[in-house]
Amino acid sequence: MAIKDVMGADGTEAFMLSNEAIVRGALEADVKVVAFYPGAPTSEILDTFSELLASFDYQMQIATNEKVALEVCAGASFAGLRSLTAMKSVGANVASDMLFVLGYTGVRGGMVIVIADDPHAHSSQTEQDGRFFAPAAYIPMLEPSTAQEAKDMVRAAFEISERHRVPVIIRTVTRVNHQSGVVRLGEMRRSPFRKVRWSELKEEYRTLGEVARRKKVGMLRRSAEIEAEFEGSQFNRVLPGSGDVGIITSSVSYLYVLETLKTIGIEGKMPVLKVGTTYPVPRRLVGSFLKGLKGVIVVEELSPYIEKEVCVIAREEGLALRVYGKRDGTFSEAWELNPDIVAAGIAKAAGLEYAPKDGLLDEARKLKEGMPERYPTFCPGCPHRGTFVALNQALKALSAKGTGYYFANDIGCYSMWVFPPISKADSSLCMGASVGIANGLANVIEDRVVAAVGDSTFYHAALPALMNAVHNRNKFTLLVLDNSVTAMTGQQPNLSTEYTAGWREGKRVPIEDVCRAAGVEFVEVIDSYQVKENVPVLKRALEFDGLSVVVSRRECALYGDRRKRRRGEAIIPFGVDKGLCRRPYACIRDVYCPAHELDADRQPRISPDLCDGCSVCSRMCAFGSIRRADQK
């Protein structure tokens, strides 16, 4: 991240991520309040705002979840201040209760909500299509294709928001969020941050019964006005072409279309409509584009959202043309698009021959042949590894009793529990679901339920389910893996961290105190690296006749390394003393750390470049052959 580029002068150009461009657009629009819960692929938006906090006068909060973040921004916008939040599409599920209400109440100050989809589920549990939030909530939506558009759309969205007194959704996808490009910067006209007097605003934000019915009519009228405005939006463009088969596209798919037209040699021969305002869809613009065509190819990722609109518009206009897209199998609804897929689909619909010319895919397949399966795993030094090693040993010690177990996993770094060699997840669904599932299973299966959540997830979504377990006296074991930060998304702070946005001092909220205050009778705190000492604690928790909570605490290894480097502390790796090692391979078999390997003599070896110096393997070695490099 180049902070100086995001802060560049008006009229200059800077190379930046689209996520950074979104921040720049908000700064140019004089945003005053931002709030987030981290989640890929939007995390860099949070990180950039956090790094810039000392240089600007906006207020920032890293919230407990997406719903709270949205509500923080809504409160600011109710008071007339411009606000922005960003979340992934599954985070929008959490925020949707508030999102739908905002469509009714509207806002006063401009409000922008960035919702990022993740085609191919690179960092998400689903390929959810977040575009459907917009029509369901009657909230306008823009979709950028490039970093430049990301900046420009955010700036324009604030104006649209205030003009129509409604939040505006900026919908992105992973390949847009993490796309880099040259961005021409606009002027930042920042005004001083000032609090306002609510009584002077004469505003009200209520919706219920007759009020909701009246506001629904207002939403419909507003949507019609916005659609009329979008007919002439600068974010929609038509590329002329001479053929009678056209293309309608949006988002990153537009870039794939441009590349395809060059690749298969038909640039200028197919008219292209690029739609940047995807709700409300500019129906007159689409209808005008379709007239005179015999066919139209709709290129979009995930669901046939635009395609269905095109079909309806074509029928209403009385046009007899064929629509190629998801519904007829030209493109699949599964996974993300790429230039090869788009080229093959367009060529097929247009009756042209196409085959990839560079052979990269064939070469990649050949290189993959014979390679062993490699699964995602914990980083070297990750405290979750030590916790699960101790859990495995506790389960082994209890195996003679014949107790069965159900393992409810959750969303975070500890999702690696799903993969070999741990492979102990019977379910892994969504944030906080492990505890909710445990409540449901505790009284209907004979097995002991073991749920696992991280510190951030605990506060994000698990707390209500924990309260439910206490009240209903449900019996299961909850492991809270407290590594002090929201590690998977880039080590952002949460309620377990001693600081908050912009490295400002925050107040830690100890998880064990919350559990005890809620009435949990069995609460123990362990050090994740103390594997042997933790085994008896976990055994007692698994055997406890009630709800037991074990907080396994040790900071994220990467976060800890960053802090050590800032303090000038050395990170000292461990190594294997070959003279003492008897080759039981317990270090490799039980700890399965990526820093461990076998040398040419099948002797255990620890890579000094990967080792984090966590000491877990050393504590478990029966022969004392694993020692710190400075103690040999």
Disulfide bonds with the S-S distance in Angstrom:
none
